[in-house]
Amino acid sequence: MSMLRLTNNEGIEQDLKLSRDGTHLLFRLFALGSNRNKFTETFDRLYSIDLNNGEIESFGKDFTGTVTGYAVKADGGIFIVGQLGTETQIYEQKSPKHDLIYHQGWNGTYAKLSTSSQSNFIAFVHSSFTKPKEVYLAENIDRLQSAQVITSANELFNRRDLPQGKLYRWTNDDDNQTIEGILRYPPGLFEQKNLPLLVLIHGGLYAASLNGFQVDWENWGVLAASEGWLVLEPNYRGSTGYGSQFIHDVRYQFLSRPARDILAGVDQLVKDNIADPNRLTVGGYSYGGYLTNWLITQTTRFNAALSGAGAIEHASEWGTIDFPVFEYYVLGGAPWEVPDTYQDEAAIYHIDKVRTPTHIITGQNDVRVNPAQSYMLERALNYLGIPVQLLVFPNEDHSISNNPWHGKIKVREELKWLHMYGHQSFKTVTQ
């Protein structure tokens, strides 16, 4: 039997499922705003291919958020898990031609939705600011708020005094764009003032910080807050869940514009007397590392920085990254086509302005962000006399998933760096 190609998209196709009657193939597509094909969204969408005639239609085409998952109903309709702002909720659509219906559930993040082919029962994972992830079962979609928890895998967290979180909004005065993010307070200090701040920047860049509960090595805001830090997780320009324009705004200025969004948030926290202006720190992994590297070239207000697998020079990154269309898209072309943009948006060409002690981590075998980017950053800061520490995890790629101890070591060493440098500026220490 010969194979038949069904699509020709510039993007990542994933999460393939057959419809109940076997006539359609459903898939999620992440595309980088192709100009050559009809898919122009730069975030996850859900599509259906008619296997009889090859026609492709979009589910939730008017939904301004991003599709994070879906499940096929017994009657052939679709449940869609969609992220809008900091909330991820459940929606329903009978077919691409019908309206999308929102089903009221709990605030927070729904994931891993599963349906029964024999009944109306649905199962899902849910979490929120102070509610750890567990699996729930509902009799039907209309009884989401009375779903029963059927696991207790994270019961230990419920016995502890956990950080509380809230939505926080501010305005970037450059263009009056409203930006929002998650603000996590140390246990027992909810809505207190003058707290030490860690700006923890999500990766992606096409991702978002959510009303959810995560305690892994990359999304460790809950852990940082438990150690006494007020944690701001900003959904800067380029984050999903805020519409197409919000995402496309980063093109050609994919570090400088999000960085201004983030700094405006820090300004507002200081103005509101929530964050102590003398105890500000910043960090992130992957694209969060890119932005961390950029931010410390733009301001000396951060006492400490945590750079995880972040690039500082884009021409070499374009040549080594396993996903070169990313650099091509966000910078507007190849290095020889837009050389000024490649240089203007690269931290290495502004590195002489850095005064922030910086902790750097990378995986030895990272093909997404080559370790050489971290080596360059460490060498430059050493040359400038800035305190710096480089931690290279052996036999690890970008996901740092081969050895579970490595994730624990990463967070431990980053917390030690914050404790060492985060409470007073390096400039003050050296005076």
N, C-alpha and C positions, 0 to 999 in steps of 0.2 A: 504494500500500500504506500503510495506517495504522500508526502506531507504537503499541506496547503497553508500558505501564509495568510493570516486573517487581517493583520493590521500593518501599518507602515508609519508608526508614530515616532517622534523625537522625544522620548521620555522613558520612564520606568513603568512597565505594566506589571501589576502584582495582584494578589488576592483573587485569583480566577475561580469562578463557581458557575456551574450549570444551573439554568432555571429548572423548576420542578418538572416541567414537561419536556425538558431536553432540547428545546428549540432555540434557546438564546444562551450566549456565553457572557457572563458579567465579569468586569475587571475594573480595578482602580488604576488610574493613570496619573503619574506625576510628570508634567511636561514643563520645560523651561521656555515658555512663551514663544513657541515656534512661529516663524513668519512664513514658512513654506507649507505647513499643513494647517488644517482648520482648528486644531487645538491650540488655544492661545492663553490658557490659564496657567499660572505658575504655582499651583498647589493641587492637592489630590482631588480628583473628580471620579465619579462612578459612571461607567458606560456599559451599554448592552449591545452585543452584536447579534443580529438575526442570522442564524446559521443557514437559513434557506436562501437568503438573497444578499447577505453581507452588509446590510444596512446597519449603521451605528447610531445609537441615540444616547442622550445623556439623562441620567436620573438627577433630580435636584438641580437642574440647570440654573434656576434663579436663586439658589441658596448662596449667600455671600461668604459663608464660612468654608471650611475644608472638610472633606469626608475622610474620617479616620477608620471606618469599618462599616460593614453591612452584613445582613443576614437575609436569606430568602425565606419568605413565609410559606406556610402550607398551601395557601390559596394562590400562590404565584406572585404575590406582591413583594415589596422590599421594605425592610427596616433599615434605616440609615443612621449610623452614629456620626454626628456632625459637630465639629468644634466651631463655636461662634464666640469671639472674645475669649474670656477665661473659662467659659463653661463648655462642656461636651455632653450633649443630650441626644435623645432618641427621636427620630422622625420616621414617618411612614409615607410610602408612595405606591399606589397601585400599579402604575405604569409611567413611563416618561411623559405621557400626555396628560396625566392627572396632577392635581395640586399636591404639594408636599404638606403633610400634616405633622404638627409638633405635638408630642405627647408629654404632658407635664409630669416630671419626676422629681427627684431630690436635686438640689443644687450640687454641683461637683462634676465629676468626670465618670462617664460610663465607658466601658470598653469590653472587648471579647464577647460581643452579643451572640447568642446561640438560640436557634429555634428548633421546635420539634416538628417532625413531618406527620405526626399522628394527632397532635393536640395544639392548643393555643398557648401552652406553657413557653416561657422564655427565660433564659438564664443570662447573667451578665456579671461583670466585675464593676464595682463602684467604689469611689473614694472621694474625700473632700479634705479641706484644710486640716481638720482634726479627726478624720475618720479613715483609718487605714484600709487598704484594699482587702475586700472579701468577695466571695461569690454569692450571688443572690438568685432566688427563683421567684418568678411572678406567675400567677395563674393565667394572666393575659396582659396585653399591652395597656389596658385601661386600669390595671391595678399595680402600676409601677411603685406608687408610694406605700403600698402595703406588702411589697415583696419581702420574703423571708430570707434571712442570712443562712447559708448552709455550710459555711466553713468558719474556722476560727484560727486561721494560719497566722494572723497578726494580732492575736489577743493580747500579747505582751505589751504592745504599745498602749492599749487602753488602760493599763494599770499605771501609766506614767503621766506626769504633768507635761503635756505636749505644747509646743509653740502654737499660738493662734495666728491665723492669717486673715487678711482682708484685701479687697480690691482697692487700689490707689491710682488716682488719675492726676495728670498734670498737662500743661500745654507747652509745646515748643513754640516760642514766640517768633521764630524765624518765619513760620508760615501759618501760625495759629492752629496747628494740628494737635488734636487731643491724643495723648498717649496714655496707656494704662499698663499696670503690672500688678504683680502679687507682692504684698508686704507681709513678711513673717516676723512676729515679735518673739523675743525670748520668753520662756515659761514664766508666768507670773508678772509679766511686764507689758501686757497688752495695752496699747495706746498710751504708753508712757513717753516721756520726752527725753531729748538729749542723749540718745543711745548711739553706741558705736555701730557703724554701717558697713556691711558687705554688699556691694552690687554684684550679684551673681547672674551672669549673662548666659542665656540659653544658646545652644548651638543651632545648627540649621544651614543656612539661616532661615529656611522655610519651616519653622516650628513655632512653638509658643509656650510660655509658662502658664500653668492652669491651676484652677481650684481643684487640687488633687493632693494625694499623699504619696510622695516618692522619697526613698531613702537610699538611693544607689550612689555610686561614686561620682557620677556626672551630675545628677540632679539632687544635690545634697543640701538644699536650703534649710530643710527641717533640722538636719544635723548641725549646721552652722548656727541656727537660731538657738538650738539647745545648748550651745557653747557660749551663749551670751551676746550674739550678734543680731542686730536688726538686719534682716535680709530683704533687699529689693531685687525682684526678678522682673526686669522690664520687658514689655512686648513692644519693642522698637519697630520702626519702619522695616518691612521685610518679614515680619511675623505673620503667621497665618491666622485666619479667623476675623479679619477686618476688611475683607474685600480685595478686589484685584488691584486697585490703584495704590492702596497701602503697601502692597507687595512690590509693585512695579516702581515705586518711588525710590528704591535703592539702586536702580540701574544707573551706571556711570558714576555713582558716588556711594558705593556699597559699604564703605566704612565711615566716611565723613558724615553722611546724613544720619545713620542710626546712632552714631556717637553723640551727635548734637541732641537727639531725642533723649539719650540716657543722661547726659549732663544736665539737661533741663529738669529731669526727674530728681537728680541729686540736689540741684539748686532749690527745688520746691520743698524737699524734705528738710533742708537746712532752714529755709524761710519759715516753715511751719514749726520749727524747733523740735522736730521729731528726731533728726540725725544730728550728732555732734560734729560740727565742721572740722574739728581737730582730730577726729578718729574715723576717717573715711578710707575704705579699701575696695578693691575691685578684682574680679576674676571670672574666668569662664573657660570652657573647653571647646575645641574645634572652631566653629565660627565665633563662639564666645571668646576663644583665645585670640583670633584675629582682632576682634574689637578691643580686647584688653591691651594687646600690643599697640594698637592705634591710640587708645585713650591715654596711655602714659606718655605718648609723644605730644599730646595736645594740652595737658595740664599737669601741674605738679601737686595737685591737691590730695592725691591718693597716697597714703602712707605705705601701702603694700599692695602688690599685684600678684595674681596667680594666673600664669599663662599656661594653658593646656593645649598642646598640639595646634598652635596657631601660626599662620604664615606671616612673614614680614616682607616678602619680596615676591611679586606676582608673576613675573616672567618665568622665573625658575619654577615657581609653583605650577604654572600652566604646563610646563614641560614634564612634570613628574606626577601630577595628580591623576588618580584613576578615573576621574569624572571631569575631563577638561572642558566640557560644555558649560559647567558651572562658572568657571573663570571667564569664558568667552561671553556668556550671557550677562553677568553682572558688571563686567568692565566694558562691554560693548564691542568686543572684537578680539582678535589675536594680538599678541604683543607688538608686532610690526605694523598693525593697522591703527592702533590707538596707544602709541608708546607714552604719550603724556599722561593719559589716564592711569596706565599701569604704574607710572612713577608717582603721580600725585596722591594715589590712594595706598601707597606702600609705606609701612612704618619705618623701614630701614633708612629711607631718605630724610627722616625727621628724628632719627634716633639720638642725635646729640642733645635733644631737649629733655631726655629722660632723667629724672632724679628719684625714681621710685624703686625701692628694693623689690626684686622680682623673682618669684619661684617659678620654674619651668618644668613641665613634664612632657614626655613623648614616649611612644612605643617604638621599639627598635625596628620593627618591620612595617611601620605605618606607610601605606601606599596612598592614602587619602591626603594627608598632609605630611610630606616627607620630613623625617627627623632633621634633615639639614636646615630646615627653617628654624627649628629650636636651637640648633648648634650656632647658627648665625646670630640669633638674638643673644645667646649666652656670651659669645665672643665679643659682641659689640658692647654689652653692658660691662663686661670685665675690662675692656679697653677704656671705658669711660669712668671706671672706678665706682660703679654702682653695685651695691650688694646683690648677688645673684647666686642662685643654686639651680643646677640642672639635674633632674632625675630621669633616667632612661630605663624603661621597663624591658627586660630581655624577652625575646620571643613573643612580643605583643604587637598587634596591629592597632588600627584606630579605635577598635572597640574595647581594648584592654579586657578581654574576656577569657583568655587562656588560663590564667591563674587568679582565682578569686581573691587571694591575698593582696594582689597588686592594687586593686581598687581600694582596699582598706588602708594600705600603705599610702596611697595617693592622698586620701582625705586626711589621714593622720599628719602627714608632712605639711600639707597646706594649712591645717589648723595651727601647727607649731609656728609656721611662718607668720601667720596673722598675729599670734600671740607675741612673737618676737618684735615685729615691726609695726603692727597695726595701730598701736595706741599713741604713737608720737611720730612726727615726721623725721625722715632721715636727715633733713637739713637741720632740724633742731638738735638731733643727737650729735652731729658733727661740729656744731658751733662751739 
